[in-house]
Amino acid sequence: MRALFAPVPASALAFFRAAFGIAIFVGAARYLGYGWVTELYVTPEYHFTYWGFDWVKPWPGIGMHVHYALMGLLGLCVAAGLFYRASIALVFGMFTYVELIDKTAYLNHYYFVSLVALLMIFMPLHRAYSLDALRKPELRRDWMPAWPAWIFRFQLGCVYFFAGVAKLEKDWLFHGEPMTIWLAARTDFPLVGHLFDLPWLGQAMSIAGCLFDLTIVFFLLWRPTRLWAYLTVVVFHVATGLLFNIGLFPLIMIALTPIFFDPDWPRRLWARFKKVPYQAPELPEHLPPRSPLLRQMGTAALALYVAVQLALPMRHLLYPGNVLWNQEGWRFSWRVMLIEKSGFLKFEVRDANSERRWVVYPRTFLNDRQLQLATGSPDMILQLAHHIAADFRSRGVEHPQVFADAHLSLNGRPSSRFIDPEVDLAKEPRGLVHFDWVLPEQGAAR
């Protein structure tokens, strides 16, 4: 435990801060430049909010565009270490707010960004190589406590390791799905696309991806293999980024994974570039004395955070059934690129006080992206059913009943009925309860 509070050179943590802030800026600029702010938050008439966060709504008018522009500027402030504490707190709040607006915008690396921003609020990452240190020289330190680097390594390790654990299932390992499906769609890829139709390639790449995720953290932690492991990280993420168009995730992982290197690696690299002898910064023997109670509270908070991050990815074990099918415990669990779903969804609304019936198609409320994701997500189907019931009540139907006609295909298997068509979803509760109206996949065994 003492090692967590030992002083270490600050340059690697300063690099991490700068890389993270630049990633926030680039991400915000992409959303504005490609029109995604309008597409995801302004144009849709309906948003799939998270349970307990239905009050989170998009800003009206140009508010979302202003939101992203300010968030990008704050990212640059974080990178430069300017008004760092306020900037990173605002980045965390603004980024997480955006992610809470609509579940269909969820990506694992967005969740990762929120977690890292939350951690950075409590870290003195502005004390070195920052504009804050120039403005207030009394802040400047050439060292920082070791615990921020270790908690970042832990968080990155969770992303990799739990992604590997999630791949230990038959679709991925034994059938190479959905990798085979995705490769078959990329046979036009330059130079090597003609190989993507090879029957064994999807399974081989699936196994390789699983082994990479399960072992890479250990190779990064071990000094003799660290450099080669990082080069493997670069190759892996460049390849997946080019093949599968997964946004900024590859660049984020490439930019932040160097935190596994020694705490002074940027200074050493700069000295080698300048061809001058490396001079290590002077480190105190101990951190400045602090209140024992404050340190104990900090240690307890770190331990609680670690426990939550270890438990949350495994919560799907509390639910019966196949998590790939029912997606209970799916989000916030680092289940990266494991499913390919396609299906059909419509609703029938019945007036409990009469024999009137209506057929409602989700496209009435959803755009193409929302519809594609909602078709395979029981919690979104339930939420939309509640919205449809509220819509009919607003039109004078006092007791609407909502039934789903839903069929789904998982990872290329034949389609089967997804939702019990006899269950009135308008009466089913949202939340963390098990959805017993999700039918088991028929003919799932290969």
N, C-alpha and C positions, 0 to 999 in steps of 0.2 A: 504494500500500500504506500510505503514511503516513496517508492520510485515514481508514483503518479504525481507527486508534488515536488519532485526534484527539478531544479532549473535546467533548461536545455536551450541551445541556440534557437533564435526566433525566425530565421530566414525561411524555413520550410513552411511554418504556419502562416507567415506573411504571404508566401506564394499561394498557399491554399486560399487565403482570403481574397487575393487578387483574382485568381482563376474563378472562384465562385461568383464574385461580383461581375466579372466580364460575362460569365454564362447567363446571369440574370439579364444583363443588358442585351446580349445577342438574342436571347429568347423573346424578350419583349419586342425588340425590333422586328424579328421574324413574324410575330403575330400581327403587328401593325402593317408590315410591308406586304404580307401575303393576304391580307384581308380576313384573317382568321378571327379577329376580334368581332367583326361584324357577323361573320358566319356562325360563330359559336354562341355569342352572347347577346347580340342586338337583334338579329333577324328572327330567331326561334320564338314562337309564341308561348312555348311551354318548356320548362326546365325540370330535369330529374334531380331534385334536391336530396340531400342526405337526411336520413331520419334524425329528428331533433334540430335540424338546421333549415327548416322550411322558410324561416324568416330571411335567409340570405338571398337577395335578389340582385340582378344586374343594375348598375347605375342607369338612370334614364338619359335620353339624348345622346350627347357625345361623351357622356361620363365614363364609359368603359374605355374609350380611346385615350382620354386624359389619364385614366387610371394606369394603363399600360405605359404611357409615355413617362409618367412620374416614376413608375416602378423601374423602368429602364435607367433613368437618371440616378435613382437611388442605388441601383446596382453598380454604377460607375463610382458613386461615393464610397460604397463598401470596398470596391477594388482598390481605390486610392487611399482608403482609411481616413476619409473626411467625414466628420461628425458621425463617427462609426457606430456608436451605440444606438443613436436615434435612427440612423440609416438602416441598420440590419434589423432592428425591431419593426420598422415600417415595411421593409421587404418581406419579412415573415408574415406580417398581418395582411399585406396586400396580396401576396402570392397565394396564401392559404385561403383568403376570401374568394379569389377567383376560382380556386379548385373546388370550393364548396357550392358553387352556383349550380353545377350540372355534373352528375355522375358520369355522363357519357364522355366527358373530357378527361376522366381519370387515366393516368398513366403511372406506372411504377416510379419512373424517375421524377415525376412531379411531386409525388409523395416524399421521395428521398430529398428533394430540394427543400420542402417545407421542414423536414426534420433537421437538416443541416442548418438552415437559417435559425431555427429555434435554439439549437445548441450554441450557435455563434453569438447569440445575444448575451450569453453568460461568460464569454471568453474575452480576454484582453488582447484581441488580435490587432488592435490599433496602436500598440506601444512600439512597434518597430516597422521601419520602412513604410511610413504613413504620413499623410499630410497633417493628421492630428498631432503627431510627434514633432513636426516642424512648427505648428502653431503654438504648441505647449511643450517646450523642451523638457519640462519636469515629468512628462509622461513617458519619455523615451526609455526604452530598455532594449538591450541586445539579446535578451533571454525571455523565456516564458516558461510557465510550468509545463510539465510533460503531459498532463492529463488531457488537454485538448487534442493532441496528436493521437493519443491512444483511443479516445472516444470516437474520433473520425475513422480510425482504422477499424474499430469495432463495427461502426455503422456501414462502412463499405463492405466489410466482411459479411455482414448480414445479407446484403444485397446479393453477393456472389453465392454464398453458401446455401441460403434458403432457396435460391433459384435452382441450384443443383439438386437439393432434396426434393423439390417439387417435380423434378424430371424423373424421379425414380418410380415410374409407373409404366404400365405395359404399352400404352399408346406411343409414348415417346421412345422408350428403349427397344421394344420388340417389334414395333410396326413402323417406326420412323415417321409417325404422324404427330402434328400436321406438317412437319418439315418437307415430306415428299410432295404434299399438295402445293406448298409455297414454291418449291423449286420448279415444279412443273409449270408454274405460271411465269417463271423467269428464264425460259429457254432462249429468250432474245438478249440475254446478258452478254456483253462483249467478251470475246475470246473463249470463255469457258461455258457459256450458256448451253451449248450442245451436249454437255456432259450431264446436265441436270435431269435428263430422262433416264439415266442409268438406274435400274431398280434397287440397287444396294446403296446408292449414294445418300438418300435421305436418312436411312437408319445409321449409316456410318457417321454422318454429320451430327445426328442427334446424340449418339453415344459420345462423340468428341465434345460436344457442347456440355453434356452432363459432367464429364470428367473435368473439363475446364472449370466449371462453376464450383465443383466440390473441392478442388485441390488448389486453386490459384492463390487463395489467401495464405495458405501454409507456405507456398513457395515465395510469396512476397515477404513473409515474416522472416524467412531464413536468409541471412545475408549472402551466403555463397550462390543462391539461385535467384536473388532479388532482381538483378538487372535483366536476366533472361526472362523471368516471369513478367516483368513490366513490358518488355518487348513483345511478349506473347499477348499481353493485354491490348497493346496497340494494334497488332495484326488482327486479333479477334474482333475488336470493336470496329475497326475500319471495314473489315469484311462484312460484318452483319449490318453496318450502316449502309454500305453500298448495295447490298442484296435486298434488304427488307425495308429501307426508308423509314427508320424508327426515330427520326427527329434528332434532337440534341443529345439523346442518351449516350451514344458512343463518345461524343466529344467531352461530355461531363465526366464520364468514367476515366477517360484518358487523362484529362486535366487534373483530376483530384486524386487518382491512385498514387501519384508520387509521394503522398503523405507517408507511405510505408518506408520510404528511404530515410537516411539519417537526418536528424533535425537541421543540420547545416549544409545539406546538399546544394542549395542554390549558391551559397557563398563559395563552396568548393568548385562548383562548375564555373562560376564567374572568374575565380582566380585562374583556373586552367585556361579559360578563354583569353584572359588578359596576359597570360604567360608570366604571372607573378607568383611568388610564394604565398601559400595559403596562411592566413593568420586567423586563428580561432578566436572568437570573442571571449572576453573575460566573463566567467560565470561566478556568481556568489556560491558559497558552499551550501547555503540554505535559502529558501524563499523568505522574504520579510515576515516577521512573526505576525500571526493573525489570531483572532479569537478562536480558542479550541472548539467552542460551540459552533461557530460559523463553519469551520472546517468539517466538523462532524455532520452538520446539516448538508454541506456540499457533497460529502462522500455518500451520505444516505440517498440524496437525490440522484447521483450518478448510478448507484446500485439499483434504485427503483427503475430508472430509465432503461438500464441494461436488461433487467428482468422483464419489463414490458415488451421490449424489442425481441427478446427470445421467445416469449409466450405467444405474442400476437400472430406470428406466421403459422402457428400450430393449432389455432383455435378451430379450424375446420374439423378437427378430430372430435369435437364436441357434438357435431351434427351427423346424423346417419346419411348414408348415400355417398355417391361419387361427387366430389367437389368440382370436378370438371364439368359435370352435368348440371348440378343444382346451384353452383357458385355460392354456397353458404360458407362464409369465411374466406372468400376469394380475394377481396381487395385488401390492401395493406399487408400482403403476405409474400411479396416478391415472386409471384407466379408469372414469370416472364415468358411470353410467346409459347403458350402451351395448348391453345385451343383454336380451332377453326369451326365456327358455327354458321349455319344457314338455316332459315326456317320460314314459317308462315304464321301470321298472327292476325286475328280479328276478334271482335267482341260482339256479343249479343246482349242487348239491354232489354230487360223485361219489366213491365210495370206490375208490381206486386198487387195492385188494387184493380187490375183489369187484365185483359188478355193481349194488350198491345205489346209489340216487340219491334226492336230496331236493330239493324246490323251497323256496327261502327268500325270503320277501318282506322288503324293508328295514324295513317298518313294525314288524317284530318287535323291532328295536333302536332305531328312530329316531322322533322326534316329527314333526309335520307340517312344521315349519320346516326341520329337518334334512333330511328327505326331499326337500323341494322343491329345496333347494340342492345336495344330493348328486347328484341325478339328472342334472344338467348339468355336474358337476365330476369329471373323470377321476381326480384324485388322491384324492378322497373315495371314489369307487367302489372304487379299489384298496385304500384303507385299510380300508374296510368288508369287502372280500373277505378281507383278512388276518385281520380280527377274526372273521369267520364261520368261517374255517379253524381258528383257535385254539379257538373255541367247540366245534366238532365234535371236535377232538382231546381236549378236556377231557371229552367224552362217550364216548370210547373208539374213535373212528375214527382210526386211526394216520396214514393218508396221505390226507387229504381234498383233493380238487381243486375249485376254485371257478371257475365260468364265469358270465359276466354276459350276460343278455338285456336289452339297453338300446337304446331308441329315443329320438330327440331331435328337437325342432323349434326352430329358431333364428329369432327375429324374424319369426314368422308363416309361415315357409316349411313345406312338407310335411315330415312326420317322416321321418327316415331312421335306419338302424341306426348306433349310436354306438360300440359296443365290439365288437371281434372276438370272436364267440361261441366260437371254438375255442381261445382262449388261456386257460390256467390262471392266473388272477390271483393265486392263492396263491403262485406261484413268481416272480412279477414283483417286482422291487425297488422300494421307495419311494425318493424323493430327487429330485435335480435332473436325472435322466436324461430323455431323450425317451421318451414313451410311444408306441412304434410300434404298439401294439395299439388305439389310438384310430383308428377308420376315418375317412377323409375324408368330408365332408358330400356327400351325393348330391343332384344337381339344385340346387346352390347358385346357379348363374347365373340371373339373372332376364331 
